[in-house]
Amino acid sequence: MSSNWKLDGFVDSVSRRDFLVRTAGVAALVMAPRVVRADAAEPYRLGLLLSATGAGANYSEGGIKAVTNAVAEINSRGGFLGKHPVELHFRDTQSKPDTAAREARDVITRDKVSAVIGTWSSAEALAVEEIINEHKVLHFAANSNSSRLTHENFSPWFFQYSPDTRMESGAIAVVLAEMAKKNNWKTFVSIGQDYEWARAQQAGFLEAFSKLVPEVKLIKEFWFKIGETSFGPYISAMMAMKPDFCFGAIAGKDNVTFIEQAKPAGLFRRTVYPGGLLSLTELQQLKDTLPRGMIGVARAPFYALLDEPIMRKYLKMYQAAYGADAYPSDWACMHYDAVYGLEQAITKAGSIDNEAVRKALTGATIDTCRGKATFRSCNNQLGIPSYVGTVADVPEYKFPILDPKTITKVPAEKTWLPSCEEVQAIQKKRA
């Protein structure tokens, strides 16, 4: 393993290209403040496990920017509690669970981090969750969101900043059930990446949707490996079945590739395609390709949250760093929330002691880009909504967004397991 590389004086204006080029040839990166006060106390060591390479790189870009910028801003105030400068230890997980587990163990045992933020995929997060529980290190997920992380595999050291798959797919089911009733739909197919998140997303959707409209039947499931480059056979097969809709559980680069190939093949003219993640990443990268009117789900769309003070503050910070035409992705907003949620817990605890911080954050209400939100005490799931809407052009932006006139904000309480007793009944019993 290569030795750590320390970048003293990391500044807000560092670009993603600089960041990734500089880290491409090394296994680790430490970001430390330029100036440490003479009366500074013990530094707070924070790990960042995201994908600079691999299928999750396009989502991870926003998280990398958000965390590095937030850490720089906190350090400009002296660090946590005004005296604990933050050292940020970055690892490229390469979008692979085994790499994520290896890097998590290394950053914990070698660099002695107190917390880690990450990862891109739920499969990575599940592998990391075992390691953080073993070492009693805090883990903040602002992207990975399989419900197994907060249910079957739950660790009290794990905190979820995204709506989990049960919540997210349940929100889609609520909207689609109304459409199914209105349009007298009878059949549908599904397509997804063959890994943890997509499997959990589809399972959550099927459970919720079948309760709402049991008469609408799933006639075929299509699964493909992450990194698929040719979707032609899947698209042709789906079109031949003539379903009323096709539920999508696709994220990351594969989502972009699928949509780019499905549109010219005519899939979106033949059937409704709801369910896919349409974060700002897809809306910008596919601005000329996305069919207007397509239904998608978002987790933290900045344009729907401009009434929130924290979002306005972050947008100002983001544009100061990256330009007036730059906007934070959903992934950036959730990672920003993770860093400042940690700071709020440390402030509440009056200490950077890990056990004290964990207790302070459990059941806590924090300020986020999505408004005030409370962690559910039985599984550390943040009670935040999912956003379901249709793609539309608006004059304010050079890219489409989910139409603010029709976007549906589905609250957490409508889609998660109703009681903590139900949650605890399926959680792993840990020592």
DOROBA-209381 format. One record per residue (C-alpha): x, y, z. Coordinates in steps of 0.02 Angstrom, whole numbers, padded with zeros to 5 digits, always signed. Example, Ala and Ser with C-alpha at 12.3 -4.5 7.8 and 13.67 -1.06 7.14 Angstrom:
+00615-00225+00390+00684-00053+00357
//
This chain:
+00000+00000+00000+00063+00173-00042+00100+00294+00097-00019+00432+00146-00008+00595+00053-00046+00751+00151-00115+00904+00066-00086+01050+00184-00193+01202+00156-00334+01117+00063-00449+01254-00002-00630+01265-00057-00584+01293-00238-00501+01125-00265-00577+01047-00420-00638+00869-00438-00510+00841-00576-00367+00901-00465-00431+00796-00322-00446+00636-00422-00287+00659-00523-00187+00690-00366-00258+00537-00281-00259+00420-00430-00088+00349-00394-00102+00331-00207-00206+00226-00090-00239+00361+00038-00254+00548+00056-00255+00654+00211-00323+00831+00208-00270+00937+00354-00299+01122+00393-00167+01246+00336-00155+01330+00506-00182+01244+00672-00209+01357+00821-00082+01350+00961-00220+01303+01084-00295+01171+00969-00346+01009+01050-00339+00833+00981-00384+00826+00795-00541+00737+00739-00499+00606+00609-00638+00575+00483-00635+00442+00347-00716+00466+00176-00751+00306+00078-00815+00347-00096-00787+00295-00276-00665+00402-00373-00670+00260-00501-00796+00128-00553-00984+00128-00578-01017+00247-00433-00896+00385-00483-01029+00500-00556-01129+00499-00393-00975+00506-00282-00913+00666-00362-01045+00766-00268-01007+00680-00103-00820+00712-00120-00850+00896-00155-00974+00916-00013-00869+00833+00121-00706+00919+00074-00790+01089+00066-00882+01064+00230-00723+01008+00318-00629+01159+00252-00768+01274+00315-00771+01193+00488-00582+01203+00500-00589+01388+00459-00683+01404+00625-00552+01304+00719-00631+01134+00693-00764+01044+00795-00806+01140+00955-00689+01274+00888-00535+01176+00941-00531+01004+00860-00465+01024+00681-00534+00895+00562-00417+00781+00466-00503+00702+00317-00437+00532+00262-00499+00486+00088-00506+00312+00012-00561+00263-00164-00673+00111-00143-00675+00083-00332-00862+00043-00316-00815-00132-00252-00873-00209-00086-00708-00300-00054-00608-00142-00086-00725-00041+00025-00704-00166+00167-00515-00168+00149-00502+00021+00144-00622+00041+00291-00519-00075+00399-00359+00014+00348-00423+00190+00381-00489+00133+00551-00339+00034+00612-00198+00134+00532-00267+00311+00531-00373+00294+00689-00526+00383+00619-00674+00408+00736-00803+00403+00596-00821+00360+00413-00936+00436+00281-00983+00327+00133-01004+00222+00029-01075+00227-00148-01163+00059-00153-01265-00035-00024-01159-00190-00052-01006-00088-00001-01097-00016+00149-01152-00187+00213-00971-00245+00209-00912-00088+00299-01051-00098+00429-00976-00256+00503-00806-00174+00522-00871-00014+00603-00974-00115+00725-00821-00217+00772-00716-00061+00804-00857+00050+00871-00828+00183+00740-00971+00293+00678-01033+00263+00501-01136+00393+00406-01219+00334+00244-01270+00476+00129-01288+00371-00028-01301+00184+00009-01478+00150+00066-01528-00034+00068-01656-00061+00204-01548-00205+00266-01428-00074+00334-01558-00009+00455-01653-00172+00480-01578-00347+00464-01396-00291+00475-01419-00142+00591-01275-00079+00699-01302+00059+00828-01147+00143+00755-01231+00163+00585-01333+00318+00538-01434+00333+00377-01451+00503+00292-01542+00439+00136-01719+00372+00132-01692+00184+00136-01751+00072-00007-01913+00031+00081-01953+00216+00099-01895+00265-00075-01980+00123-00170-02134+00143-00061-02145+00324-00116-02139+00270-00298-02274+00140-00263-02390+00271-00189-02380+00378-00346-02388+00232-00470-02537+00152-00383-02639+00307-00419-02584+00304-00600-02624+00118-00615-02800+00144-00551-02828+00295-00664-02760+00208-00821-02827+00033-00784-02654-00045-00794-02642-00235-00788-02460-00288-00808-02283-00227-00784-02103-00285-00796-01950-00232-00697-01766-00207-00736-01625-00182-00613-01441-00203-00573-01406-00371-00496-01339-00311-00328-01399-00264-00155-01476-00092-00183-01577-00135-00338-01637-00300-00266-01694-00211-00108-01771-00068-00208-01873-00188-00314-01926-00294-00165-01985-00140-00072-02082-00080-00223-02166-00248-00251-02218-00260-00069-02294-00087-00064-02370-00087-00239-02452-00258-00221-02543-00200-00065-02609-00045-00153-02657-00123-00322-02648-00314-00308-02734-00335-00476-02582-00265-00571-02462-00409-00601-02273-00419-00625-02246-00530-00779-02055-00527-00796-01899-00473-00700-01740-00424-00792-01574-00418-00698-01404-00367-00765-01228-00352-00693-01161-00182-00640-01063-00105-00782-01173-00173-00923-01138-00083-01087-01267-00161-01204-01450-00154-01153-01521-00195-01324-01579-00373-01284-01665-00316-01124-01751-00171-01210-01813-00280-01354-01880-00412-01235-01972-00284-01130-02051-00201-01281-02108-00369-01349-02206-00403-01189-02304-00240-01207-02317-00203-01020-02414-00054-00955-02256+00005-00867-02078-00047-00831-02014-00019-00655-01830+00029-00652-01706-00001-00512-01550+00069-00596-01425+00194-00528-01255+00268-00564-01171+00259-00735-01282+00113-00784-01436+00224-00767-01361+00348-00890-01313+00210-01012-01483+00125-01003-01580+00285-01037-01463+00335-01180-01496+00167-01264-01680+00147-01220-01738+00313-01292-01684+00288-01474-01745+00107-01466-01919+00176-01431-01948+00101-01258-02013+00262-01184-02137+00284-01327-02206+00109-01299-02222+00104-01111-02210+00208-00953-02041+00197-00868-02053+00253-00686-01946+00216-00535-01771+00256-00594-01665+00375-00493-01671+00547-00573-01552+00643-00462-01474+00803-00522-01333+00695-00592-01449+00613-00720-01545+00773-00752-01385+00863-00801-01293+00722-00890-01447+00671-00989-01523+00844-01013-01543+00819-01201-01595+00636-01189-01719+00621-01047-01898+00611-01111-02000+00754-01037-02138+00680-00932-02033+00531-00875-02070+00485-00693-01924+00473-00573-01874+00484-00391-01750+00601-00308-01679+00606-00132-01623+00785-00104-01665+00895-00255-01597+01068-00219-01727+01153-00330-01869+01085-00222-01786+01140-00061-01744+01323-00088-01859+01373+00055-01744+01282+00176-01612+01395+00259-01477+01259+00261-01502+01225+00076-01488+01409+00035-01329+01420+00138-01254+01268+00053-01301+01327-00121-01212+01491-00088-01058+01398-00025-01062+01279-00173-01075+01416-00304-00938+01516-00220-00825+01365-00242-00878+01303-00414-00961+01448-00505-01129+01535-00520-01195+01402-00640-01148+01256-00526-01279+01166-00424-01259+01032-00289-01320+00859-00332-01431+00757-00217-01274+00662-00167-01183+00823-00123-01329+00885-00017-01342+00723+00082-01155+00716+00114-01159+00898+00169-01295+00849+00292-01188+00705+00356-01041+00817+00401-01148+00950+00484-01255+00819+00570-01094+00755+00648-01048+00931+00700-01219+00957+00781-01199+00794+00878-01025+00843+00937-01090+01012+00992-01233+00930+01085-01114+00807+01169-00985+00942+01207-00854+00813+01162-00779+00714+01017-00785+00554+01120-00863+00424+01004-00985+00349+01128-01043+00522+01182-01067+00575+01001-01162+00415+00958-01281+00441+01104-01305+00625+01059-01353+00581+00880-01468+00436+00921-01646+00501+00914-01582+00678+00883-01670+00811+00780-01546+00899+00666-01549+01040+00539-01521+00980+00360-01535+01039+00181-01705+00953+00183-01765+01043+00339-01770+00984+00519-01767+00795+00529-01759+00667+00670-01664+00503+00679-01778+00359+00722-01709+00295+00888-01734+00110+00846-01629+00107+00687-01546+00278+00662-01644+00310+00502-01663+00496+00468-01847+00539+00444-01834+00627+00277-01950+00617+00126-01930+00550-00050-01975+00657-00201-02068+00584-00350-02103+00687-00504-02100+00704-00693-01959+00775-00797-01994+00951-00860-01903+01103-00928-01911+01264-00828-01840+01435-00873-01731+01447-00717-01608+01309-00767-01516+01247-00921-01564+01068-00878-01732+00986-00840-01792+00954-00663-01935+00859-00583-02082+00975-00615-02107+01082-00458-02293+01096-00500-02322+00909-00489-02181+00842-00380-02245+00733-00238-02155+00741-00071-02187+00575+00015-02148+00583+00202-02045+00449+00289-02187+00404+00406-02296+00350+00259-02172+00221+00194-02063+00153+00334-02113+00011+00451-02247+00088+00562-02179+00038+00733-02009+00018+00813-02067-00152+00876-02080-00210+00694-01907-00139+00658-01824-00219+00808-01903-00388+00772-01801-00405+00612-01638-00325+00670-01481-00428+00697-01447-00462+00880-01275-00393+00916-01170-00408+01073
//
